[in-house]
Amino acid sequence: MTFNDNASVGGNTARRRGRGAAVAGGGIAGIGAIAVLLFQLFTGTDISGLVGGGGGEVGSGESTEIAQCQTGEDANERDDCRLAAGSLALDQYWEGQLQGYRAPQLIIVDVATQSQCGTASNQTGPFYCPPEETVYVDPTFFALLRQQFDATAGPLAQLYVLAHEYGHHVQNITGIIQDHPDNGTGPDSNGVRRELQADCFAGAWVGDMTEQVDENGVPFLEAPTQQQIADALNAAQTVGDDHIQQESGGAVNPESWTHGSSEQRQRWFETGYRNGAEACETFGIPGGSL
């Protein structure tokens, strides 16, 4: 996945927030029940014990623009600008798919910051906070993915992660989250169905990503290569519940799953990629057929 160097991405509304911008003391707020923390999306647990650190000061609510993020060339060079530029393409895609779509806020986290759904940092991973309609991402999280879980976490994999969180936003504003509340864990649970649907929505956008253009009609993104698609599928495989359980040395226990197996996550991404968002109905499928 590569942005066109001359694409204009300076109109994005992403903001940077965290300790590097403004320091304030504070503890960790309680995490909301429907906050979809990406590493909880991966494992169901905080990973501070794996990566060290945690706690300490978190940034205030003050935010700033993403500096020097004006062109596709900038997006190709820096993770923070890539995510900010990706938000433009994602918003444009969903505006075309969903009547009445409203864009979420994207916050690029600098070390740590507070949200209504808890502290955002690279240890909690990217997440969507429904009460705020905001996506939080610390770009250094992708290095942790490579170090701790052997994911390649390349550019398209990073945008898959962002698109997955945007999928949760779509679920929130269309009432899917509210209509299918948490009902426990397990391979047929609503939680697994929501996560697989968000994977499918991400794949649908990747399949359509070359159709989104800037104000001059220049496509934001070039068509992904097969290697880049494989990289995104690798990320989906890495974050399967069964893979995480195996990596942590435990037995595979489907009844504890909250996000789906590696095979399911790859398959639903591919379903969206090949067939579009209309193919992402995971809630009408009988148990055992997901």
Residue pairs with C-beta under 8 A, 6 or more apart in sequence:
1 154
1 155
1 156
1 159
1 209
1 221
1 222
1 224
1 225
1 228
2 72
2 76
2 155
2 221
2 222
3 9
3 72
3 73
3 75
3 76
3 82
3 85
3 220
3 221
3 222
4 72
4 218
4 219
4 220
4 221
4 222
5 71
5 72
5 73
5 76
6 71
6 72
6 73
6 218
7 71
7 72
7 75
7 85
7 214
7 218
7 219
7 220
7 221
8 70
8 71
8 214
8 215
8 216
8 218
9 69
9 70
9 71
9 72
9 74
9 75
9 81
9 84
9 85
9 88
9 214
9 220
10 69
10 70
10 71
11 88
11 214
11 215
12 66
12 69
12 84
12 85
12 87
12 88
12 106
13 87
13 103
13 105
13 106
14 65
14 66
14 69
14 83
14 84
14 87
14 106
14 107
14 108
15 63
15 64
15 65
15 66
15 105
15 106
15 107
15 108
16 63
16 64
16 65
16 66
16 67
16 80
16 107
16 108
16 109
16 110
17 59
17 61
17 62
17 63
17 64
17 107
17 108
17 109
17 110
17 113
18 58
18 59
18 109
18 110
18 111
18 112
18 113
18 120
18 138
19 57
19 58
19 59
19 110
19 111
19 112
19 113
20 59
20 110
20 111
21 59
21 62
21 63
21 64
21 110
22 59
22 60
22 62
23 57
23 59
23 60
24 57
24 58
24 59
24 60
25 57
26 57
26 58
26 114
28 55
28 58
28 118
28 119
29 114
29 115
29 116
29 117
29 118
29 119
30 118
31 37
31 117
31 118
32 116
32 117
32 118
32 129
32 130
32 131
33 182
34 130
34 177
34 181
34 182
35 117
35 118
35 127
35 128
35 129
35 130
36 127
36 128
36 165
36 168
36 194
36 195
36 198
37 46
37 117
37 118
37 124
37 125
37 127
38 124
38 125
38 126
38 127
38 141
38 161
38 164
38 165
39 45
39 46
39 47
39 123
39 124
39 125
39 141
40 46
40 124
40 125
40 127
40 258
41 125
41 127
41 164
41 195
41 239
41 258
41 259
42 125
42 149
42 238
42 239
42 244
42 259
43 244
43 248
44 241
44 256
44 258
44 259
46 54
46 123
46 124
47 123
47 125
47 144
47 148
48 54
48 123
50 148
51 122
51 123
51 144
51 148
53 123
54 121
54 123
56 112
57 112
58 111
58 112
58 113
58 114
58 119
58 121
59 110
59 111
59 112
59 113
59 114
60 113
60 114
61 113
61 114
63 107
66 80
66 81
66 84
66 108
68 74
68 78
68 81
69 75
69 78
69 80
69 81
69 84
69 85
72 85
72 220
74 81
74 85
75 81
75 82
75 84
75 85
75 86
76 82
76 155
79 139
79 142
79 158
80 108
80 139
82 155
82 158
82 159
83 106
83 108
83 137
83 139
83 158
83 159
83 162
84 106
84 108
85 220
86 158
86 159
86 162
86 163
87 103
87 106
87 162
87 166
88 212
88 214
88 220
89 205
89 209
89 212
89 220
89 221
90 162
90 163
90 166
90 205
91 101
91 103
92 212
92 213
93 205
93 208
93 209
93 211
93 212
94 101
94 103
94 166
94 170
94 205
95 101
97 277
98 170
98 173
98 174
101 170
101 173
102 133
102 173
104 128
104 133
104 134
104 135
104 166
104 169
105 132
105 133
105 134
105 135
106 134
106 135
106 137
106 162
107 113
107 115
107 120
107 134
107 135
107 136
107 137
108 137
108 138
108 139
109 120
109 121
109 122
109 136
109 137
109 138
110 138
111 121
111 138
112 119
112 120
112 121
112 138
113 119
113 120
113 121
113 136
114 120
115 129
115 132
115 134
115 136
116 129
116 131
116 132
117 127
117 129
117 130
117 131
117 132
118 124
120 127
120 136
120 138
121 138
122 138
122 140
122 141
122 144
125 138
125 141
126 135
126 136
126 137
126 138
126 141
126 161
126 162
126 165
127 135
127 136
127 165
128 134
128 135
128 136
128 165
128 166
128 168
128 169
128 172
129 135
129 136
130 168
130 172
130 177
133 169
133 172
133 173
135 162
135 165
135 166
135 169
137 161
137 162
137 165
139 158
142 153
142 157
142 158
142 161
143 153
145 151
145 153
145 235
145 238
146 152
146 153
149 238
149 239
149 244
149 247
150 238
151 157
151 234
151 235
151 238
151 239
152 231
152 234
152 235
153 231
153 235
154 228
154 231
155 228
156 206
156 224
156 228
156 229
156 231
156 232
157 231
157 232
157 234
157 235
159 206
159 232
160 202
160 203
160 206
160 232
160 235
160 236
160 269
161 235
163 201
163 202
163 205
163 206
164 198
164 199
164 201
164 202
165 198
166 201
166 202
166 205
167 197
167 198
167 199
167 200
167 201
167 202
168 177
168 194
168 198
170 176
170 201
171 177
171 194
171 197
171 198
172 178
176 194
176 197
176 283
177 194
180 190
180 193
180 194
180 283
181 190
182 189
182 190
182 191
183 189
183 190
183 191
185 191
185 255
185 256
185 257
185 258
186 192
186 254
186 255
186 256
186 257
187 254
187 255
187 257
187 260
187 261
187 287
187 288
187 290
188 287
188 288
188 290
189 257
189 258
190 283
191 258
191 259
192 257
192 258
192 259
192 260
192 264
192 290
193 282
193 283
193 285
193 290
194 282
195 258
195 259
195 260
195 265
196 259
196 260
196 264
196 265
196 268
196 282
196 290
197 268
197 280
197 281
197 282
197 283
199 236
199 260
199 265
199 268
199 269
199 272
200 268
200 269
200 271
200 272
200 277
200 279
200 280
200 282
201 272
201 277
201 280
202 269
202 272
203 268
203 269
203 270
203 271
203 272
203 273
203 274
204 272
204 273
204 275
204 276
204 277
204 279
204 280
205 272
205 277
206 224
206 229
206 232
206 269
206 272
206 273
207 272
207 273
207 274
207 276
208 276
209 220
209 221
209 224
210 219
210 221
210 222
210 223
211 219
212 219
212 220
212 221
213 219
213 220
214 220
224 232
229 273
232 269
233 266
233 269
233 270
236 262
236 265
236 266
236 269
237 243
237 262
237 265
237 266
238 262
239 259
239 262
239 265
240 259
240 260
240 261
240 262
240 263
240 264
240 265
240 266
241 254
241 256
241 257
241 258
241 259
241 260
241 261
242 252
242 254
242 257
242 261
242 262
243 261
243 262
245 251
245 252
245 253
245 256
246 252
254 261
259 265
260 268
260 290
264 290
268 280
268 282
271 279
271 280
272 279
272 280
282 290
